[in-house]
């Protein structure tokens, strides 16, 4: 989906590009861990063939580019389509065919269109397998805050985030572990207004992957030189070590193993 | 014996957008279809701006993009209140300015609740329990209930005096088909308003639309205006948007 202005509607918690932060592909030479594209590729490995998936807006849409060609994974976009394809060739933009981020997309064989009430019924009704959202904060019990900072003067915009958060069978978060100011986005309890309660099952960050469990957050995988102790220091949370076994059912590959420290 | 029905041919066709929206009054609640620009009834909104109705409540997913459509309506000072899910966008400067100046009120509704509230109005549902928003600020002041172990909040229907929507083709009975993701809120809003006005690329003969493929049956439509084919179509075939 190259050529899209992804920054224009970047998801909450996923930094908006500015002139000195040119966007999602920015290199992060000063930061350990995975950059956005590598993280998107890592998440893509966990999406099983046959899944119906919503990738929201902003950085999670990068996951679509990383899905292996030939696998039947059906993308849902909440503005009324299943079977969404990649961005069109230049000159073939159809203003009637957009994704939830209002970026031009294409239609794949098998696609269908429907109105908004059906589209959100697919979420609430439990028909959607996975959605991947951005975040301001995720709590130890899986509460999600990703729509509003509550800051004075901020214009709130929730879109479909609350519906997705409580609707999809599995709700994953894709985010940097730390804010621009170095604070942890994983917290004991969210301080920003909530999007959904106890709804997140897994958090993919640039430093590590976390599962939300009854006993709190469990680290299932670390990237680069990151260590458990470092993660505990950065988050201030008692993180369980679950790095000893494979994450649940991802399509393991040499690439994935290479990412483990 | 005279058959009085002989002359009562049903035609919802109107000569132009101005005629179709002429009776929208000050203070009206107006639903406007579209998700971003896709499905936004720009010609009807332009006519509404020219017509002059003010103090409007706008129900739409967004609060305008760029300087046209809903954004132009806001800039013209005609909007008192916006009910929507996603007002803040990269190019929502018209709404942002009016909101920060205190000229426009905002009721923020999660997108699925917005769609379902509109659907409920059109379907005669008195209210419904939804899990969306439970435990958030959206739930404040709302009746809550636990049903089969799941928590819900009560949401009420959203009705409108007028719905302005965009479809692809219509016949004179008001049967509609849409194009791709431009469908979005159209079918829901068509049923939820006292008067539904639709702009279409093309009006076709009665019988030309495949009855199996009609998305919005004409019972939900009051007025139809043909505005001509959009620049990215030619004789119904997609040719790409002009650069």
Interface residues (C-beta under 8 A of the other chain):
Chain A: X7 X8 X9 X77 X78 X79 X80 X81 X91 X92 X93 X94 X95 X96 X97 X98 X99 X102 X107 X113 X114 X115 X116 X117 X119 X120 X121 X123 X124 X143 X153 X155 X156 X157 X158 X159 X160 X161 X162 X163 X166 X167 X193 X194 X195 X196 X197
Chain B: X35 X36 X37 X38 X39 X61 X65 X85 X86 X87 X88 X89 X90 X91 X95 X96 X99 X100 X106 X108 X109 X110 X111 X112 X113 X114 X115 X116 X118 X119 X130 X131 X132 X133 X134 X135 X136 X137 X138 X178 X179 X180 X181 X182 X183 X184 X185 X186 X187 X188 X215 X230 X232 X238 X240 X241 X243
